[in-house]
Amino acid sequence: MNEKMRKARTLKKISQTDLAKKIGVSRQTINMIETGTYNPTIALCVKICRELGVTLDELFWEG
């Protein structure tokens, strides 16, 4: 589960639907990333990070 992504998104007050529209994917894709059932490409990770104003490490590094 990507709790970091969900927290970053909610801190920015962006819905799954709005984030999806901004980066060109479906709301279901955002939901699957947040629940850990979909492993996004690095290109998609970069788009998400840019939109949320965070780094790849902050969102996707499991350390």
mmCIF file of the N, C-alpha and C atoms, coordinates in Angstrom:
data_MODEL
# 
_entry.id   MODEL 
# 
loop_
_atom_site.group_PDB 
_atom_site.id 
_atom_site.type_symbol 
_atom_site.label_atom_id 
_atom_site.label_alt_id 
_atom_site.label_comp_id 
_atom_site.label_asym_id 
_atom_site.label_entity_id 
_atom_site.label_seq_id 
_atom_site.pdbx_PDB_ins_code 
_atom_site.Cartn_x 
_atom_site.Cartn_y 
_atom_site.Cartn_z 
_atom_site.occupancy 
_atom_site.B_iso_or_equiv 
_atom_site.pdbx_formal_charge 
_atom_site.auth_seq_id 
_atom_site.auth_comp_id 
_atom_site.auth_asym_id 
_atom_site.auth_atom_id 
_atom_site.pdbx_PDB_model_num 
ATOM 1   N N  . MET A 1 1  ? 0.845   -1.185 0.000   1.00 0.00 ? 1  MET A N  1 
ATOM 2   C CA . MET A 1 1  ? 0.000   0.000  0.000   1.00 0.00 ? 1  MET A CA 1 
ATOM 3   C C  . MET A 1 1  ? 0.884   1.241  0.000   1.00 0.00 ? 1  MET A C  1 
ATOM 4   N N  . ASN A 1 2  ? 0.536   2.219  -0.805  1.00 0.00 ? 2  ASN A N  1 
ATOM 5   C CA . ASN A 1 2  ? 1.313   3.452  -0.871  1.00 0.00 ? 2  ASN A CA 1 
ATOM 6   C C  . ASN A 1 2  ? 0.608   4.546  -0.070  1.00 0.00 ? 2  ASN A C  1 
ATOM 7   N N  . GLU A 1 3  ? 0.766   4.460  1.231   1.00 0.00 ? 3  GLU A N  1 
ATOM 8   C CA . GLU A 1 3  ? 0.162   5.432  2.134   1.00 0.00 ? 3  GLU A CA 1 
ATOM 9   C C  . GLU A 1 3  ? 0.778   6.812  1.935   1.00 0.00 ? 3  GLU A C  1 
ATOM 10  N N  . LYS A 1 4  ? 2.066   6.849  1.566   1.00 0.00 ? 4  LYS A N  1 
ATOM 11  C CA . LYS A 1 4  ? 2.747   8.126  1.354   1.00 0.00 ? 4  LYS A CA 1 
ATOM 12  C C  . LYS A 1 4  ? 2.087   8.910  0.220   1.00 0.00 ? 4  LYS A C  1 
ATOM 13  N N  . MET A 1 5  ? 1.735   8.210  -0.824  1.00 0.00 ? 5  MET A N  1 
ATOM 14  C CA . MET A 1 5  ? 1.104   8.876  -1.961  1.00 0.00 ? 5  MET A CA 1 
ATOM 15  C C  . MET A 1 5  ? -0.278  9.400  -1.576  1.00 0.00 ? 5  MET A C  1 
ATOM 16  N N  . ARG A 1 6  ? -1.037  8.585  -0.874  1.00 0.00 ? 6  ARG A N  1 
ATOM 17  C CA . ARG A 1 6  ? -2.365  9.023  -0.449  1.00 0.00 ? 6  ARG A CA 1 
ATOM 18  C C  . ARG A 1 6  ? -2.267  10.253 0.448   1.00 0.00 ? 6  ARG A C  1 
ATOM 19  N N  . LYS A 1 7  ? -1.313  10.243 1.376   1.00 0.00 ? 7  LYS A N  1 
ATOM 20  C CA . LYS A 1 7  ? -1.141  11.390 2.281   1.00 0.00 ? 7  LYS A CA 1 
ATOM 21  C C  . LYS A 1 7  ? -0.727  12.642 1.522   1.00 0.00 ? 7  LYS A C  1 
ATOM 22  N N  . ALA A 1 8  ? 0.216   12.495 0.586   1.00 0.00 ? 8  ALA A N  1 
ATOM 23  C CA . ALA A 1 8  ? 0.667   13.645 -0.203  1.00 0.00 ? 8  ALA A CA 1 
ATOM 24  C C  . ALA A 1 8  ? -0.484  14.218 -1.017  1.00 0.00 ? 8  ALA A C  1 
ATOM 25  N N  . ARG A 1 9  ? -1.295  13.330 -1.580  1.00 0.00 ? 9  ARG A N  1 
ATOM 26  C CA . ARG A 1 9  ? -2.431  13.770 -2.392  1.00 0.00 ? 9  ARG A CA 1 
ATOM 27  C C  . ARG A 1 9  ? -3.463  14.493 -1.532  1.00 0.00 ? 9  ARG A C  1 
ATOM 28  N N  . THR A 1 10 ? -3.774  13.948 -0.372  1.00 0.00 ? 10 THR A N  1 
ATOM 29  C CA . THR A 1 10 ? -4.789  14.580 0.474   1.00 0.00 ? 10 THR A CA 1 
ATOM 30  C C  . THR A 1 10 ? -4.282  15.889 1.081   1.00 0.00 ? 10 THR A C  1 
ATOM 31  N N  . LEU A 1 11 ? -2.975  15.988 1.349   1.00 0.00 ? 11 LEU A N  1 
ATOM 32  C CA . LEU A 1 11 ? -2.419  17.249 1.843   1.00 0.00 ? 11 LEU A CA 1 
ATOM 33  C C  . LEU A 1 11 ? -2.564  18.362 0.804   1.00 0.00 ? 11 LEU A C  1 
ATOM 34  N N  . LYS A 1 12 ? -2.469  17.997 -0.457  1.00 0.00 ? 12 LYS A N  1 
ATOM 35  C CA . LYS A 1 12 ? -2.650  18.956 -1.550  1.00 0.00 ? 12 LYS A CA 1 
ATOM 36  C C  . LYS A 1 12 ? -4.129  19.175 -1.875  1.00 0.00 ? 12 LYS A C  1 
ATOM 37  N N  . LYS A 1 13 ? -4.992  18.422 -1.187  1.00 0.00 ? 13 LYS A N  1 
ATOM 38  C CA . LYS A 1 13 ? -6.440  18.513 -1.392  1.00 0.00 ? 13 LYS A CA 1 
ATOM 39  C C  . LYS A 1 13 ? -6.818  18.202 -2.838  1.00 0.00 ? 13 LYS A C  1 
ATOM 40  N N  . ILE A 1 14 ? -6.210  17.140 -3.365  1.00 0.00 ? 14 ILE A N  1 
ATOM 41  C CA . ILE A 1 14 ? -6.477  16.683 -4.726  1.00 0.00 ? 14 ILE A CA 1 
ATOM 42  C C  . ILE A 1 14 ? -7.150  15.317 -4.636  1.00 0.00 ? 14 ILE A C  1 
ATOM 43  N N  . SER A 1 15 ? -8.270  15.157 -5.301  1.00 0.00 ? 15 SER A N  1 
ATOM 44  C CA . SER A 1 15 ? -8.956  13.864 -5.313  1.00 0.00 ? 15 SER A CA 1 
ATOM 45  C C  . SER A 1 15 ? -8.230  12.907 -6.248  1.00 0.00 ? 15 SER A C  1 
ATOM 46  N N  . GLN A 1 16 ? -8.522  11.626 -6.118  1.00 0.00 ? 16 GLN A N  1 
ATOM 47  C CA . GLN A 1 16 ? -7.965  10.647 -7.039  1.00 0.00 ? 16 GLN A CA 1 
ATOM 48  C C  . GLN A 1 16 ? -8.354  10.995 -8.469  1.00 0.00 ? 16 GLN A C  1 
ATOM 49  N N  . THR A 1 17 ? -9.587  11.408 -8.663  1.00 0.00 ? 17 THR A N  1 
ATOM 50  C CA . THR A 1 17 ? -10.075 11.760 -9.995  1.00 0.00 ? 17 THR A CA 1 
ATOM 51  C C  . THR A 1 17 ? -9.307  12.946 -10.569 1.00 0.00 ? 17 THR A C  1 
ATOM 52  N N  . ASP A 1 18 ? -9.105  13.983 -9.764  1.00 0.00 ? 18 ASP A N  1 
ATOM 53  C CA . ASP A 1 18 ? -8.388  15.168 -10.240 1.00 0.00 ? 18 ASP A CA 1 
ATOM 54  C C  . ASP A 1 18 ? -6.935  14.845 -10.569 1.00 0.00 ? 18 ASP A C  1 
ATOM 55  N N  . LEU A 1 19 ? -6.278  14.081 -9.720  1.00 0.00 ? 19 LEU A N  1 
ATOM 56  C CA . LEU A 1 19 ? -4.895  13.695 -9.989  1.00 0.00 ? 19 LEU A CA 1 
ATOM 57  C C  . LEU A 1 19 ? -4.819  12.884 -11.274 1.00 0.00 ? 19 LEU A C  1 
ATOM 58  N N  . ALA A 1 20 ? -5.730  11.961 -11.425 1.00 0.00 ? 20 ALA A N  1 
ATOM 59  C CA . ALA A 1 20 ? -5.753  11.122 -12.623 1.00 0.00 ? 20 ALA A CA 1 
ATOM 60  C C  . ALA A 1 20 ? -5.895  11.964 -13.887 1.00 0.00 ? 20 ALA A C  1 
ATOM 61  N N  . LYS A 1 21 ? -6.812  12.921 -13.867 1.00 0.00 ? 21 LYS A N  1 
ATOM 62  C CA . LYS A 1 21 ? -7.019  13.785 -15.031 1.00 0.00 ? 21 LYS A CA 1 
ATOM 63  C C  . LYS A 1 21 ? -5.771  14.595 -15.352 1.00 0.00 ? 21 LYS A C  1 
ATOM 64  N N  . LYS A 1 22 ? -5.106  15.104 -14.320 1.00 0.00 ? 22 LYS A N  1 
ATOM 65  C CA . LYS A 1 22 ? -3.924  15.943 -14.523 1.00 0.00 ? 22 LYS A CA 1 
ATOM 66  C C  . LYS A 1 22 ? -2.756  15.172 -15.127 1.00 0.00 ? 22 LYS A C  1 
ATOM 67  N N  . ILE A 1 23 ? -2.658  13.881 -14.839 1.00 0.00 ? 23 ILE A N  1 
ATOM 68  C CA . ILE A 1 23 ? -1.517  13.117 -15.356 1.00 0.00 ? 23 ILE A CA 1 
ATOM 69  C C  . ILE A 1 23 ? -1.892  12.158 -16.477 1.00 0.00 ? 23 ILE A C  1 
ATOM 70  N N  . GLY A 1 24 ? -3.169  12.128 -16.850 1.00 0.00 ? 24 GLY A N  1 
ATOM 71  C CA . GLY A 1 24 ? -3.586  11.361 -18.009 1.00 0.00 ? 24 GLY A CA 1 
ATOM 72  C C  . GLY A 1 24 ? -3.790  9.871  -17.795 1.00 0.00 ? 24 GLY A C  1 
ATOM 73  N N  . VAL A 1 25 ? -4.282  9.513  -16.604 1.00 0.00 ? 25 VAL A N  1 
ATOM 74  C CA . VAL A 1 25 ? -4.621  8.109  -16.326 1.00 0.00 ? 25 VAL A CA 1 
ATOM 75  C C  . VAL A 1 25 ? -6.027  8.053  -15.749 1.00 0.00 ? 25 VAL A C  1 
ATOM 76  N N  . SER A 1 26 ? -6.519  6.854  -15.481 1.00 0.00 ? 26 SER A N  1 
ATOM 77  C CA . SER A 1 26 ? -7.849  6.716  -14.884 1.00 0.00 ? 26 SER A CA 1 
ATOM 78  C C  . SER A 1 26 ? -7.773  6.828  -13.360 1.00 0.00 ? 26 SER A C  1 
ATOM 79  N N  . ARG A 1 27 ? -8.906  7.134  -12.760 1.00 0.00 ? 27 ARG A N  1 
ATOM 80  C CA . ARG A 1 27 ? -8.980  7.175  -11.303 1.00 0.00 ? 27 ARG A CA 1 
ATOM 81  C C  . ARG A 1 27 ? -8.647  5.812  -10.732 1.00 0.00 ? 27 ARG A C  1 
ATOM 82  N N  . GLN A 1 28 ? -9.051  4.764  -11.443 1.00 0.00 ? 28 GLN A N  1 
ATOM 83  C CA . GLN A 1 28 ? -8.780  3.403  -10.988 1.00 0.00 ? 28 GLN A CA 1 
ATOM 84  C C  . GLN A 1 28 ? -7.279  3.132  -10.905 1.00 0.00 ? 28 GLN A C  1 
ATOM 85  N N  . THR A 1 29 ? -6.515  3.703  -11.838 1.00 0.00 ? 29 THR A N  1 
ATOM 86  C CA . THR A 1 29 ? -5.057  3.541  -11.798 1.00 0.00 ? 29 THR A CA 1 
ATOM 87  C C  . THR A 1 29 ? -4.489  4.169  -10.541 1.00 0.00 ? 29 THR A C  1 
ATOM 88  N N  . ILE A 1 30 ? -4.935  5.363  -10.211 1.00 0.00 ? 30 ILE A N  1 
ATOM 89  C CA . ILE A 1 30 ? -4.469  6.029  -8.986  1.00 0.00 ? 30 ILE A CA 1 
ATOM 90  C C  . ILE A 1 30 ? -4.839  5.184  -7.772  1.00 0.00 ? 30 ILE A C  1 
ATOM 91  N N  . ASN A 1 31 ? -6.066  4.685  -7.750  1.00 0.00 ? 31 ASN A N  1 
ATOM 92  C CA . ASN A 1 31 ? -6.501  3.848  -6.638  1.00 0.00 ? 31 ASN A CA 1 
ATOM 93  C C  . ASN A 1 31 ? -5.638  2.591  -6.520  1.00 0.00 ? 31 ASN A C  1 
ATOM 94  N N  . MET A 1 32 ? -5.339  1.956  -7.644  1.00 0.00 ? 32 MET A N  1 
ATOM 95  C CA . MET A 1 32 ? -4.538  0.733  -7.612  1.00 0.00 ? 32 MET A CA 1 
ATOM 96  C C  . MET A 1 32 ? -3.105  1.011  -7.149  1.00 0.00 ? 32 MET A C  1 
ATOM 97  N N  . ILE A 1 33 ? -2.551  2.156  -7.520  1.00 0.00 ? 33 ILE A N  1 
ATOM 98  C CA . ILE A 1 33 ? -1.212  2.526  -7.038  1.00 0.00 ? 33 ILE A CA 1 
ATOM 99  C C  . ILE A 1 33 ? -1.253  2.711  -5.525  1.00 0.00 ? 33 ILE A C  1 
ATOM 100 N N  . GLU A 1 34 ? -2.263  3.428  -5.049  1.00 0.00 ? 34 GLU A N  1 
ATOM 101 C CA . GLU A 1 34 ? -2.369  3.700  -3.610  1.00 0.00 ? 34 GLU A CA 1 
ATOM 102 C C  . GLU A 1 34 ? -2.628  2.432  -2.798  1.00 0.00 ? 34 GLU A C  1 
ATOM 103 N N  . THR A 1 35 ? -3.330  1.473  -3.378  1.00 0.00 ? 35 THR A N  1 
ATOM 104 C CA . THR A 1 35 ? -3.599  0.230  -2.642  1.00 0.00 ? 35 THR A CA 1 
ATOM 105 C C  . THR A 1 35 ? -2.520  -0.826 -2.845  1.00 0.00 ? 35 THR A C  1 
ATOM 106 N N  . GLY A 1 36 ? -1.567  -0.539 -3.731  1.00 0.00 ? 36 GLY A N  1 
ATOM 107 C CA . GLY A 1 36 ? -0.456  -1.454 -3.934  1.00 0.00 ? 36 GLY A CA 1 
ATOM 108 C C  . GLY A 1 36 ? -0.728  -2.594 -4.890  1.00 0.00 ? 36 GLY A C  1 
ATOM 109 N N  . THR A 1 37 ? -1.800  -2.492 -5.675  1.00 0.00 ? 37 THR A N  1 
ATOM 110 C CA . THR A 1 37 ? -2.115  -3.563 -6.615  1.00 0.00 ? 37 THR A CA 1 
ATOM 111 C C  . THR A 1 37 ? -1.604  -3.277 -8.023  1.00 0.00 ? 37 THR A C  1 
ATOM 112 N N  . TYR A 1 38 ? -0.960  -2.119 -8.207  1.00 0.00 ? 38 TYR A N  1 
ATOM 113 C CA . TYR A 1 38 ? -0.408  -1.755 -9.518  1.00 0.00 ? 38 TYR A CA 1 
ATOM 114 C C  . TYR A 1 38 ? 0.943   -1.108 -9.295  1.00 0.00 ? 38 TYR A C  1 
ATOM 115 N N  . ASN A 1 39 ? 1.926   -1.544 -10.060 1.00 0.00 ? 39 ASN A N  1 
ATOM 116 C CA . ASN A 1 39 ? 3.273   -0.994 -9.974  1.00 0.00 ? 39 ASN A CA 1 
ATOM 117 C C  . ASN A 1 39 ? 3.474   -0.042 -11.156 1.00 0.00 ? 39 ASN A C  1 
ATOM 118 N N  . PRO A 1 40 ? 3.460   1.276  -10.912 1.00 0.00 ? 40 PRO A N  1 
ATOM 119 C CA . PRO A 1 40 ? 3.537   2.229  -12.016 1.00 0.00 ? 40 PRO A CA 1 
ATOM 120 C C  . PRO A 1 40 ? 4.923   2.278  -12.652 1.00 0.00 ? 40 PRO A C  1 
ATOM 121 N N  . THR A 1 41 ? 4.958   2.708  -13.906 1.00 0.00 ? 41 THR A N  1 
ATOM 122 C CA . THR A 1 41 ? 6.229   2.920  -14.587 1.00 0.00 ? 41 THR A CA 1 
ATOM 123 C C  . THR A 1 41 ? 6.946   4.104  -13.952 1.00 0.00 ? 41 THR A C  1 
ATOM 124 N N  . ILE A 1 42 ? 8.237   4.194  -14.196 1.00 0.00 ? 42 ILE A N  1 
ATOM 125 C CA . ILE A 1 42 ? 8.992   5.323  -13.656 1.00 0.00 ? 42 ILE A CA 1 
ATOM 126 C C  . ILE A 1 42 ? 8.461   6.637  -14.233 1.00 0.00 ? 42 ILE A C  1 
ATOM 127 N N  . ALA A 1 43 ? 8.059   6.627  -15.497 1.00 0.00 ? 43 ALA A N  1 
ATOM 128 C CA . ALA A 1 43 ? 7.513   7.841  -16.119 1.00 0.00 ? 43 ALA A CA 1 
ATOM 129 C C  . ALA A 1 43 ? 6.243   8.291  -15.397 1.00 0.00 ? 43 ALA A C  1 
ATOM 130 N N  . LEU A 1 44 ? 5.388   7.348  -15.053 1.00 0.00 ? 44 LEU A N  1 
ATOM 131 C CA . LEU A 1 44 ? 4.159   7.685  -14.330 1.00 0.00 ? 44 LEU A CA 1 
ATOM 132 C C  . LEU A 1 44 ? 4.487   8.158  -12.915 1.00 0.00 ? 44 LEU A C  1 
ATOM 133 N N  . CYS A 1 45 ? 5.459   7.536  -12.278 1.00 0.00 ? 45 CYS A N  1 
ATOM 134 C CA . CYS A 1 45 ? 5.883   7.972  -10.943 1.00 0.00 ? 45 CYS A CA 1 
ATOM 135 C C  . CYS A 1 45 ? 6.354   9.423  -10.975 1.00 0.00 ? 45 CYS A C  1 
ATOM 136 N N  . VAL A 1 46 ? 7.124   9.781  -12.006 1.00 0.00 ? 46 VAL A N  1 
ATOM 137 C CA . VAL A 1 46 ? 7.626   11.148 -12.143 1.00 0.00 ? 46 VAL A CA 1 
ATOM 138 C C  . VAL A 1 46 ? 6.469   12.126 -12.314 1.00 0.00 ? 46 VAL A C  1 
ATOM 139 N N  . LYS A 1 47 ? 5.488   11.784 -13.137 1.00 0.00 ? 47 LYS A N  1 
ATOM 140 C CA . LYS A 1 47 ? 4.320   12.657 -13.332 1.00 0.00 ? 47 LYS A CA 1 
ATOM 141 C C  . LYS A 1 47 ? 3.578   12.878 -12.016 1.00 0.00 ? 47 LYS A C  1 
ATOM 142 N N  . ILE A 1 48 ? 3.391   11.795 -11.268 1.00 0.00 ? 48 ILE A N  1 
ATOM 143 C CA . ILE A 1 48 ? 2.698   11.886 -9.980  1.00 0.00 ? 48 ILE A CA 1 
ATOM 144 C C  . ILE A 1 48 ? 3.472   12.803 -9.032  1.00 0.00 ? 48 ILE A C  1 
ATOM 145 N N  . CYS A 1 49 ? 4.772   12.590 -8.955  1.00 0.00 ? 49 CYS A N  1 
ATOM 146 C CA . CYS A 1 49 ? 5.602   13.398 -8.057  1.00 0.00 ? 49 CYS A CA 1 
ATOM 147 C C  . CYS A 1 49 ? 5.573   14.873 -8.428  1.00 0.00 ? 49 CYS A C  1 
ATOM 148 N N  . ARG A 1 50 ? 5.665   15.162 -9.709  1.00 0.00 ? 50 ARG A N  1 
ATOM 149 C CA . ARG A 1 50 ? 5.619   16.563 -10.146 1.00 0.00 ? 50 ARG A CA 1 
ATOM 150 C C  . ARG A 1 50 ? 4.294   17.212 -9.764  1.00 0.00 ? 50 ARG A C  1 
ATOM 151 N N  . GLU A 1 51 ? 3.224   16.482 -9.970  1.00 0.00 ? 51 GLU A N  1 
ATOM 152 C CA . GLU A 1 51 ? 1.893   17.027 -9.667  1.00 0.00 ? 51 GLU A CA 1 
ATOM 153 C C  . GLU A 1 51 ? 1.707   17.240 -8.169  1.00 0.00 ? 51 GLU A C  1 
ATOM 154 N N  . LEU A 1 52 ? 2.270   16.355 -7.359  1.00 0.00 ? 52 LEU A N  1 
ATOM 155 C CA . LEU A 1 52 ? 2.107   16.463 -5.903  1.00 0.00 ? 52 LEU A CA 1 
ATOM 156 C C  . LEU A 1 52 ? 3.202   17.292 -5.237  1.00 0.00 ? 52 LEU A C  1 
ATOM 157 N N  . GLY A 1 53 ? 4.225   17.666 -6.008  1.00 0.00 ? 53 GLY A N  1 
ATOM 158 C CA . GLY A 1 53 ? 5.294   18.499 -5.462  1.00 0.00 ? 53 GLY A CA 1 
ATOM 159 C C  . GLY A 1 53 ? 6.200   17.776 -4.484  1.00 0.00 ? 53 GLY A C  1 
ATOM 160 N N  . VAL A 1 54 ? 6.469   16.501 -4.753  1.00 0.00 ? 54 VAL A N  1 
ATOM 161 C CA . VAL A 1 54 ? 7.353   15.706 -3.897  1.00 0.00 ? 54 VAL A CA 1 
ATOM 162 C C  . VAL A 1 54 ? 8.372   14.970 -4.774  1.00 0.00 ? 54 VAL A C  1 
ATOM 163 N N  . THR A 1 55 ? 9.383   14.386 -4.128  1.00 0.00 ? 55 THR A N  1 
ATOM 164 C CA . THR A 1 55 ? 10.394  13.644 -4.876  1.00 0.00 ? 55 THR A CA 1 
ATOM 165 C C  . THR A 1 55 ? 10.015  12.172 -4.994  1.00 0.00 ? 55 THR A C  1 
ATOM 166 N N  . LEU A 1 56 ? 10.680  11.488 -5.918  1.00 0.00 ? 56 LEU A N  1 
ATOM 167 C CA . LEU A 1 56 ? 10.474  10.043 -6.057  1.00 0.00 ? 56 LEU A CA 1 
ATOM 168 C C  . LEU A 1 56 ? 10.781  9.331  -4.747  1.00 0.00 ? 56 LEU A C  1 
ATOM 169 N N  . ASP A 1 57 ? 11.872  9.724  -4.100  1.00 0.00 ? 57 ASP A N  1 
ATOM 170 C CA . ASP A 1 57 ? 12.240  9.097  -2.824  1.00 0.00 ? 57 ASP A CA 1 
ATOM 171 C C  . ASP A 1 57 ? 11.146  9.271  -1.777  1.00 0.00 ? 57 ASP A C  1 
ATOM 172 N N  . GLU A 1 58 ? 10.592  10.461 -1.707  1.00 0.00 ? 58 GLU A N  1 
ATOM 173 C CA . GLU A 1 58 ? 9.557   10.733 -0.702  1.00 0.00 ? 58 GLU A CA 1 
ATOM 174 C C  . GLU A 1 58 ? 8.320   9.871  -0.910  1.00 0.00 ? 58 GLU A C  1 
ATOM 175 N N  . LEU A 1 59 ? 7.962   9.614  -2.155  1.00 0.00 ? 59 LEU A N  1 
ATOM 176 C CA . LEU A 1 59 ? 6.728   8.872  -2.425  1.00 0.00 ? 59 LEU A CA 1 
ATOM 177 C C  . LEU A 1 59 ? 6.916   7.366  -2.571  1.00 0.00 ? 59 LEU A C  1 
ATOM 178 N N  . PHE A 1 60 ? 8.012   6.969  -3.197  1.00 0.00 ? 60 PHE A N  1 
ATOM 179 C CA . PHE A 1 60 ? 8.103   5.569  -3.597  1.00 0.00 ? 60 PHE A CA 1 
ATOM 180 C C  . PHE A 1 60 ? 9.237   4.782  -2.944  1.00 0.00 ? 60 PHE A C  1 
ATOM 181 N N  . TRP A 1 61 ? 10.130  5.424  -2.214  1.00 0.00 ? 61 TRP A N  1 
ATOM 182 C CA . TRP A 1 61 ? 11.218  4.689  -1.573  1.00 0.00 ? 61 TRP A CA 1 
ATOM 183 C C  . TRP A 1 61 ? 10.716  4.030  -0.303  1.00 0.00 ? 61 TRP A C  1 
ATOM 184 N N  . GLU A 1 62 ? 10.953  2.733  -0.202  1.00 0.00 ? 62 GLU A N  1 
ATOM 185 C CA . GLU A 1 62 ? 10.505  1.981  0.983   1.00 0.00 ? 62 GLU A CA 1 
ATOM 186 C C  . GLU A 1 62 ? 11.675  1.792  1.919   1.00 0.00 ? 62 GLU A C  1 
ATOM 187 N N  . GLY A 1 63 ? 12.032  2.848  2.615   1.00 0.00 ? 63 GLY A N  1 
ATOM 188 C CA . GLY A 1 63 ? 13.195  2.756  3.492   1.00 0.00 ? 63 GLY A CA 1 
ATOM 189 C C  . GLY A 1 63 ? 12.932  3.189  4.884   1.00 0.00 ? 63 GLY A C  1 
# 
